[in-house]
Amino acid sequence: MLKIFENTLKQVLKAHVRPNKPAVELDPMQKYHKVGEYEVGADDHTPGNEKYILTVYQNDKGILYQALSPQKTDRLAATYIRRFDERLGRFRAFQNRKNGMRYRVLEYLDQFMKQVKEQIRSGNNSINIGVLTDTHYKDTDSVDFYGHNGLIHVREFSYLENFGLLHLKAHLGDWIDGSDPGLISESELIKLRNSFKSARTPFAMIKGNHDENDKFDEHHDLKASFPEDEFEKIMWPTMYNQAALRYVSRYHGVAYFDKDDLRVIFLNTSDVPYIIDENGKKKYDTKLTLAIREDQVEELIEILEGSSGKRIIIMSHGNPINRKGGNAMKYNGRSLHELLVAFNQNQKGRMHSHNVPPEFTLSNDFDFTNVENAKVIAYFCGHRHVEDQFRINGIQYIFFNCSALMGPNHVLTTKYNKNWNRQIDDITEFAGYVVNVDLVKGKIQIFGYGAASSKRVYDI
């Protein structure tokens, strides 16, 4: 594990972009390559600086492993284990055998959450939301791009619940990369769902444009690898089966959460009809067709019409408009933004669509004239694999960086992530956020860990 985990959060996140530095500052236990048992402790940066027995062994394929067992135990099984990776020329990070989490990452998150707690106000109308997006879990042992690390990122993000600060957590979509065969991607969604769901913190499972597995279909020119509503059937029953989340129906991914005077509404920007041609192929590639349709908009209108006294944040995977105010979705992004503006202005009217296929036509009536003391203040989204922001018509649009590892040498890696020079087992491997919305102070504070800005602040 890199030495960077030993630093304080303040030291780690001084700059918005870390300078390029070699990922070779190894932890002290990297030196143990000879098969045998060793007593290790605080000088070796063991978990909690406690005394452990380090066992070095080889499997039948000659791969070298290290295992950590507490000295004060009669159990034979190790608590932490890791293997030597020839591609990196070093051991990977130790992982807990039960939960798959890396203890050096958890130590880093301990410091991160301590810093967050010191900078937020507790009490009424101060709400904390954990945000993760674009994990792109994929069935490959990658050390520089999408892979198994996506599931690890979700597990370690859920560790933030242990601090008692979060009132809500949300995954903004692209759970999977969608490039594996259908049955494998389905099993990936189940693992992600089980790692993200919670009995202590309300949660939102938002659909992304990769979550229909269309990337696999595109690469292999095959019939649809997911049956209709596969993501919805795996993820949404768990999401909707929460007393803290309210909804109009369970069909479209629309739900909302209230805490004091804040209302958070979740939308589905991958609202695309499942239409199969005579060859078994989809008419619409969900990966390329961000959209919102009439039935979902009708539910949003119903929720907004009952939102008197609320300050509202919208969350979805994709942004509806760009910084110039233009449509950022294939269908109805600009219309969605205009509906939110109409809400803020207490207007009454009817939505219309122009030059869109029949499946995406909008004809919704809305009446916000009786809504009092309410406003959409912000819109949170992922999808773009960057951090960004812009404010249009009084609505603050905020983008969150992808958690998925984007190595600097890949063609899909955004310039933002190339500047981070993201490396496996480094803090740059992952990215996540805690958002504090303080309605009393009129501020939105965004605290980031990993490949994320340490702090961003916006006025409400």
C-alpha positions as CSV (number, residue, x, y, z in Angstrom):
1,M,0.0,0.0,0.0
2,L,1.2,3.4,-0.8
3,K,2.7,5.7,1.8
4,I,0.0,8.3,0.9
5,F,-2.5,6.5,3.2
6,E,-0.3,7.4,6.1
7,N,-0.7,11.1,5.7
8,T,-3.5,13.2,7.1
9,L,-6.4,14.2,4.9
10,K,-5.2,17.8,5.0
11,Q,-1.8,16.8,3.7
12,V,-3.2,14.4,1.1
13,L,-5.7,16.9,-0.4
14,K,-3.8,20.2,-0.4
15,A,-4.2,20.7,-4.1
16,H,-7.2,20.2,-6.5
17,V,-4.9,18.1,-8.7
18,R,-2.1,16.0,-7.4
19,P,1.2,16.3,-9.2
20,N,2.4,13.2,-11.0
21,K,4.4,11.0,-8.7
22,P,5.6,7.5,-9.0
23,A,3.4,4.9,-7.4
24,V,6.3,3.0,-5.8
25,E,6.3,4.3,-2.2
26,L,5.6,0.9,-0.7
27,D,4.5,-0.1,2.7
28,P,7.0,-1.7,5.1
29,M,5.6,-5.2,4.7
30,Q,6.5,-5.2,1.0
31,K,10.0,-6.3,2.0
32,Y,8.7,-9.8,3.2
33,H,9.2,-12.1,0.2
34,K,10.7,-15.2,1.8
35,V,8.2,-17.9,2.7
36,G,7.8,-18.1,6.5
37,E,6.2,-16.4,9.5
38,Y,7.1,-13.0,11.0
39,E,6.0,-11.0,13.9
40,V,5.0,-7.5,12.8
41,G,3.5,-4.5,14.5
42,A,3.3,-0.7,14.6
43,D,6.6,-0.2,12.7
44,D,5.1,-2.2,9.9
45,H,1.9,-0.2,9.8
46,T,-0.3,-3.1,10.7
47,P,-4.1,-2.6,11.3
48,G,-4.5,-0.4,14.3
49,N,-0.8,-0.7,14.8
50,E,-1.5,-3.9,16.7
51,K,0.8,-7.0,16.8
52,Y,0.2,-9.5,14.0
53,I,1.7,-12.7,12.6
54,L,2.6,-12.2,9.0
55,T,2.6,-15.4,7.0
56,V,4.2,-15.5,3.6
57,Y,3.4,-18.5,1.4
58,Q,3.1,-19.6,-2.2
59,N,0.1,-21.3,-3.9
60,D,0.4,-24.2,-6.3
61,K,0.9,-21.8,-9.2
62,G,3.9,-20.2,-7.5
63,I,2.1,-16.9,-6.7
64,L,3.3,-15.3,-3.5
65,Y,0.8,-14.3,-0.8
66,Q,0.9,-12.5,2.5
67,A,-1.6,-13.1,5.3
68,L,-2.1,-11.2,8.6
69,S,-3.4,-12.9,11.7
70,P,-3.7,-11.2,15.1
71,Q,-1.2,-12.6,17.6
72,K,-3.9,-12.8,20.3
73,T,-6.1,-15.4,18.6
74,D,-6.5,-19.1,18.4
75,R,-8.1,-18.9,14.9
76,L,-6.1,-20.4,12.1
77,A,-7.7,-18.3,9.3
78,A,-6.0,-15.0,8.5
79,T,-7.9,-11.7,8.9
80,Y,-6.2,-9.9,6.0
81,I,-4.7,-11.3,2.8
82,R,-3.0,-10.0,-0.3
83,R,-1.0,-11.4,-3.3
84,F,2.0,-10.3,-5.3
85,D,1.2,-8.8,-8.6
86,E,3.8,-9.2,-11.3
87,R,2.3,-6.3,-13.3
88,L,3.0,-3.9,-10.5
89,G,6.1,-5.6,-9.2
90,R,4.7,-5.5,-5.6
91,F,2.1,-6.8,-3.3
92,R,-1.4,-5.5,-3.7
93,A,-3.2,-3.8,-0.7
94,F,-4.3,-6.0,2.2
95,Q,-8.0,-6.8,2.1
96,N,-10.2,-8.0,4.9
97,R,-11.2,-11.6,4.1
98,K,-14.8,-11.1,5.3
99,N,-15.8,-7.8,3.7
100,G,-13.2,-7.2,1.0
101,M,-12.3,-3.8,2.3
102,R,-8.7,-2.5,2.6
103,Y,-7.7,-1.4,6.1
104,R,-5.4,1.3,4.8
105,V,-8.4,2.8,2.9
106,L,-10.5,2.6,6.0
107,E,-7.9,4.5,8.0
108,Y,-7.9,7.2,5.3
109,L,-11.7,7.4,5.4
110,D,-11.5,7.7,9.2
111,Q,-9.5,10.9,8.8
112,F,-11.7,12.1,6.0
113,M,-14.9,11.8,8.0
114,K,-13.2,13.4,11.0
115,Q,-12.4,16.4,8.9
116,V,-16.0,16.5,7.5
117,K,-17.5,16.4,11.0
118,E,-15.4,19.4,12.1
119,Q,-16.7,21.6,9.2
120,I,-20.5,20.9,9.4
121,R,-23.2,22.2,11.6
122,S,-25.4,19.6,13.3
123,G,-29.0,20.2,14.1
124,N,-32.2,21.1,12.2
125,N,-31.9,21.7,8.4
126,S,-28.3,20.5,8.2
127,I,-28.4,17.4,6.1
128,N,-25.5,15.1,5.0
129,I,-25.7,13.0,1.9
130,G,-23.2,10.4,0.7
131,V,-22.7,10.4,-3.0
132,L,-21.0,7.8,-5.2
133,T,-21.3,7.5,-9.0
134,D,-20.0,5.6,-12.0
135,T,-18.3,2.6,-10.4
136,H,-18.3,0.7,-13.8
137,Y,-17.9,-2.7,-12.1
138,K,-16.5,-5.2,-14.6
139,D,-15.3,-8.8,-14.4
140,T,-11.6,-8.2,-15.0
141,D,-8.6,-8.0,-12.8
142,S,-7.5,-4.6,-14.0
143,V,-4.9,-2.5,-12.2
144,D,-5.3,0.6,-14.3
145,F,-8.9,0.8,-15.4
146,Y,-12.5,-0.5,-14.8
147,G,-12.6,-3.9,-13.1
148,H,-13.2,-5.7,-9.9
149,N,-12.2,-2.5,-8.0
150,G,-15.7,-1.1,-8.7
151,L,-17.2,-3.5,-6.2
152,I,-14.5,-2.7,-3.7
153,H,-15.3,1.0,-4.0
154,V,-18.9,0.5,-3.2
155,R,-18.1,-1.6,-0.1
156,E,-15.6,1.0,1.1
157,F,-18.1,3.9,0.4
158,S,-20.7,2.1,2.6
159,Y,-18.1,2.2,5.5
160,L,-19.0,5.9,5.8
161,E,-22.3,5.0,7.4
162,N,-20.4,3.9,10.5
163,F,-19.8,7.5,11.6
164,G,-23.4,8.3,12.2
165,L,-23.3,11.4,10.0
166,L,-25.2,10.4,6.9
167,H,-28.9,11.0,6.6
168,L,-29.0,9.6,3.0
169,K,-26.7,8.0,0.5
170,A,-27.1,7.7,-3.3
171,H,-25.4,6.0,-6.1
172,L,-25.9,8.1,-9.3
173,G,-25.7,5.3,-11.8
174,D,-23.4,3.3,-14.1
175,W,-23.0,0.7,-11.4
176,I,-21.6,-1.7,-14.0
177,D,-19.7,-1.1,-17.2
178,G,-22.2,-3.2,-19.1
179,S,-19.5,-4.9,-21.2
180,D,-19.8,-8.4,-19.7
181,P,-22.2,-11.2,-20.9
182,G,-25.7,-10.8,-19.5
183,L,-25.6,-13.4,-16.8
184,I,-22.3,-12.0,-15.5
185,S,-23.6,-8.4,-15.5
186,E,-26.7,-9.5,-13.7
187,S,-24.6,-11.2,-10.9
188,E,-22.5,-8.0,-10.7
189,L,-25.7,-5.9,-10.1
190,I,-26.8,-8.3,-7.4
191,K,-23.4,-8.0,-5.6
192,L,-23.5,-4.2,-5.9
193,R,-27.0,-4.0,-4.6
194,N,-26.2,-6.2,-1.6
195,S,-23.1,-4.1,-0.8
196,F,-24.9,-0.8,-1.1
197,K,-28.2,-1.5,0.6
198,S,-28.5,-0.5,4.2
199,A,-30.6,-1.0,7.3
200,R,-29.3,2.1,8.9
201,T,-29.1,4.8,6.2
202,P,-31.8,5.5,3.6
203,F,-30.4,5.0,0.1
204,A,-31.2,5.7,-3.6
205,M,-30.3,3.3,-6.5
206,I,-30.3,5.5,-9.6
207,K,-30.0,3.9,-13.1
208,G,-27.2,4.9,-15.4
209,N,-26.8,4.6,-19.2
210,H,-24.4,1.6,-18.9
211,D,-26.7,-0.3,-16.6
212,E,-28.7,-1.9,-19.5
213,N,-25.6,-3.9,-20.7
214,D,-25.8,-2.3,-24.1
215,K,-22.0,-2.0,-24.3
216,F,-21.8,-5.8,-24.5
217,D,-24.4,-5.9,-27.2
218,E,-22.7,-3.3,-29.2
219,H,-19.3,-5.0,-29.1
220,H,-20.6,-8.4,-30.0
221,D,-23.4,-7.4,-32.4
222,L,-25.7,-9.8,-30.6
223,K,-29.3,-9.9,-29.5
224,A,-30.2,-7.9,-26.3
225,S,-28.2,-9.5,-23.5
226,F,-30.6,-8.1,-20.8
227,P,-34.3,-8.9,-20.8
228,E,-36.7,-6.0,-20.3
229,D,-36.5,-4.2,-16.9
230,E,-33.6,-6.4,-15.7
231,F,-31.9,-3.5,-13.8
232,E,-35.2,-2.4,-12.5
233,K,-36.1,-5.9,-11.2
234,I,-32.7,-6.4,-9.5
235,M,-32.3,-3.0,-7.9
236,W,-35.5,-1.1,-7.4
237,P,-37.6,-3.4,-5.2
238,T,-34.8,-3.1,-2.6
239,M,-34.7,0.7,-3.0
240,Y,-38.5,1.1,-2.8
241,N,-38.8,-1.2,0.2
242,Q,-37.8,1.6,2.6
243,A,-40.0,3.4,4.9
244,A,-37.9,6.6,4.5
245,L,-38.4,6.8,0.7
246,R,-41.7,7.9,-0.7
247,Y,-42.9,7.5,-4.3
248,V,-45.9,7.7,-6.6
249,S,-45.3,4.3,-8.2
250,R,-42.5,1.8,-8.3
251,Y,-42.2,1.7,-12.0
252,H,-40.0,4.5,-13.2
253,G,-37.2,5.0,-10.7
254,V,-38.8,8.2,-9.3
255,A,-38.7,8.6,-5.5
256,Y,-38.1,11.2,-2.9
257,F,-36.7,11.6,0.6
258,D,-37.5,14.3,3.1
259,K,-35.3,15.6,6.0
260,D,-36.5,18.7,7.7
261,D,-37.2,21.3,5.0
262,L,-35.1,19.5,2.4
263,R,-36.6,17.3,-0.2
264,V,-34.4,15.1,-2.5
265,I,-36.0,13.8,-5.6
266,F,-34.4,10.9,-7.7
267,L,-35.0,10.7,-11.4
268,N,-34.1,8.2,-14.2
269,T,-32.4,9.8,-17.2
270,S,-32.1,6.4,-18.8
271,D,-35.9,6.2,-19.3
272,V,-35.8,4.4,-22.7
273,P,-38.5,2.0,-24.1
274,Y,-37.5,-1.6,-24.6
275,I,-38.3,-2.2,-28.3
276,I,-36.9,-5.3,-30.0
277,D,-36.7,-5.7,-33.8
278,E,-37.2,-8.9,-35.7
279,N,-33.5,-9.8,-35.1
280,G,-33.8,-9.5,-31.3
281,K,-31.9,-6.3,-31.2
282,K,-32.9,-3.1,-29.4
283,K,-34.2,-0.1,-31.3
284,Y,-32.7,2.3,-28.8
285,D,-29.1,1.9,-27.4
286,T,-29.7,3.0,-23.8
287,K,-26.0,3.8,-23.5
288,L,-26.4,6.5,-26.1
289,T,-29.9,7.6,-25.4
290,L,-30.3,9.6,-22.2
291,A,-33.9,10.6,-22.0
292,I,-36.9,11.2,-19.7
293,R,-40.5,10.2,-20.7
294,E,-44.0,11.3,-20.1
295,D,-45.0,8.9,-17.3
296,Q,-41.9,9.8,-15.3
297,V,-42.5,13.5,-15.8
298,E,-46.1,13.1,-14.6
299,E,-44.8,11.6,-11.3
300,L,-42.3,14.4,-10.9
301,I,-45.0,17.0,-11.4
302,E,-47.2,15.3,-8.8
303,I,-44.3,15.4,-6.3
304,L,-43.5,19.0,-7.0
305,E,-47.1,20.1,-6.7
306,G,-47.0,18.7,-3.1
307,S,-43.7,20.3,-2.2
308,S,-44.7,23.5,-0.4
309,G,-42.2,24.6,2.2
310,K,-39.4,22.5,0.7
311,R,-36.0,23.3,-0.7
312,I,-35.4,20.7,-3.4
313,I,-32.4,18.9,-4.8
314,I,-32.8,16.7,-7.9
315,M,-30.5,13.7,-8.4
316,S,-30.0,11.7,-11.6
317,H,-27.3,10.1,-13.6
318,G,-27.1,12.5,-16.5
319,N,-27.4,16.3,-16.6
320,P,-30.4,17.5,-18.5
321,I,-28.7,20.7,-19.9
322,N,-25.2,21.9,-20.5
323,R,-23.6,25.1,-19.3
324,K,-24.9,27.0,-22.4
325,G,-28.5,25.9,-21.5
326,G,-28.7,23.5,-24.4
327,N,-30.1,20.0,-24.3
328,A,-27.6,17.6,-22.8
329,M,-29.8,14.5,-23.2
330,K,-31.0,12.8,-26.3
331,Y,-34.6,13.6,-25.5
332,N,-36.3,16.1,-23.2
333,G,-33.4,17.3,-21.2
334,R,-34.1,21.0,-21.9
335,S,-37.8,20.3,-21.2
336,L,-37.0,18.9,-17.8
337,H,-35.0,22.0,-16.9
338,E,-37.8,24.3,-18.1
339,L,-40.2,22.4,-15.9
340,L,-38.0,23.0,-12.9
341,V,-37.8,26.7,-13.7
342,A,-41.6,26.8,-14.1
343,F,-41.9,25.3,-10.6
344,N,-39.6,28.0,-9.1
345,Q,-41.7,30.7,-10.8
346,N,-45.0,29.2,-9.6
347,Q,-46.3,28.8,-13.2
348,K,-49.1,26.8,-14.8
349,G,-48.9,25.3,-18.2
350,R,-48.5,22.3,-20.5
351,M,-45.3,20.6,-21.6
352,H,-44.6,20.1,-25.3
353,S,-42.0,18.1,-27.3
354,H,-40.7,19.1,-30.7
355,N,-39.0,16.8,-33.3
356,V,-38.9,13.7,-31.0
357,P,-40.0,10.1,-31.7
358,P,-43.5,9.3,-30.5
359,E,-42.1,7.3,-27.6
360,F,-40.6,10.5,-26.1
361,T,-43.5,12.9,-26.7
362,L,-44.4,15.0,-23.6
363,S,-47.9,16.4,-23.1
364,N,-48.0,16.9,-19.3
365,D,-50.1,19.6,-17.7
366,F,-48.7,21.3,-14.6
367,D,-49.9,23.8,-12.1
368,F,-47.5,25.2,-9.5
369,T,-49.6,28.3,-8.6
370,N,-50.6,26.9,-5.2
371,V,-47.1,25.8,-4.2
372,E,-45.8,28.1,-1.5
373,N,-42.3,28.8,-0.2
374,A,-40.6,26.1,-2.3
375,K,-37.6,26.1,-4.7
376,V,-35.4,23.7,-6.7
377,I,-32.0,24.8,-5.5
378,A,-29.6,22.2,-7.1
379,Y,-29.3,19.3,-9.5
380,F,-26.7,16.6,-8.7
381,C,-25.4,14.2,-11.4
382,G,-22.5,12.0,-12.6
383,H,-22.1,10.5,-16.0
384,R,-19.4,12.9,-17.4
385,H,-16.5,11.6,-15.3
386,V,-15.5,15.1,-14.2
387,E,-16.1,17.6,-11.5
388,D,-17.9,20.6,-12.8
389,Q,-20.6,23.1,-12.0
390,F,-22.7,25.8,-13.6
391,R,-25.8,27.9,-12.5
392,I,-28.7,28.5,-14.8
393,N,-32.0,30.2,-14.0
394,G,-31.1,30.0,-10.3
395,I,-30.5,26.2,-10.3
396,Q,-27.0,25.0,-9.3
397,Y,-25.9,22.1,-11.4
398,I,-23.2,20.0,-9.7
399,F,-21.2,17.2,-11.3
400,F,-19.4,14.4,-9.3
401,N,-16.4,12.5,-10.5
402,C,-16.5,8.8,-11.3
403,S,-15.4,6.4,-8.6
404,A,-14.2,4.0,-11.3
405,L,-10.4,3.9,-11.8
406,M,-9.4,5.7,-15.0
407,G,-5.8,5.2,-15.7
408,P,-4.0,8.0,-17.5
409,N,-3.1,6.0,-20.5
410,H,-6.6,4.9,-21.6
411,V,-8.4,6.6,-24.5
412,L,-11.7,6.9,-22.5
413,T,-10.0,8.7,-19.6
414,T,-11.2,12.3,-19.3
415,K,-8.7,15.1,-19.1
416,Y,-9.9,15.7,-15.5
417,N,-8.9,12.2,-14.5
418,K,-5.7,12.2,-16.4
419,N,-4.6,15.2,-14.3
420,W,-5.1,13.1,-11.2
421,N,-2.8,10.4,-12.6
422,R,-5.0,7.7,-11.0
423,Q,-3.2,4.6,-9.7
424,I,-4.4,1.3,-8.2
425,D,-4.1,1.2,-4.3
426,D,-3.4,4.9,-4.2
427,I,-6.1,7.4,-2.9
428,T,-6.5,8.4,-6.6
429,E,-7.9,4.9,-7.4
430,F,-11.4,5.8,-6.1
431,A,-13.6,8.9,-5.6
432,G,-16.6,9.6,-3.3
433,Y,-18.3,12.5,-1.5
434,V,-20.2,13.7,1.5
435,V,-22.5,16.7,0.7
436,N,-23.7,18.9,3.5
437,V,-26.8,21.0,2.7
438,D,-27.2,23.7,5.4
439,L,-30.5,25.5,4.8
440,V,-29.9,27.8,7.8
441,K,-26.5,29.0,6.5
442,G,-27.6,28.9,2.9
443,K,-24.7,26.8,1.8
444,I,-24.0,23.5,0.0
445,Q,-20.6,22.1,1.1
446,I,-19.2,19.2,-0.9
447,F,-16.3,17.2,0.7
448,G,-14.5,14.8,-1.6
449,Y,-12.2,11.9,-1.0
450,G,-9.8,10.2,-3.4
451,A,-9.7,11.7,-6.9
452,A,-12.0,14.5,-5.9
453,S,-11.8,18.1,-4.7
454,S,-11.3,18.3,-1.0
455,K,-14.0,20.9,-0.6
456,R,-16.4,22.8,-2.8
457,V,-18.9,25.4,-1.5
458,Y,-22.0,26.8,-3.2
459,D,-24.6,29.4,-2.1
460,I,-28.2,28.3,-2.0
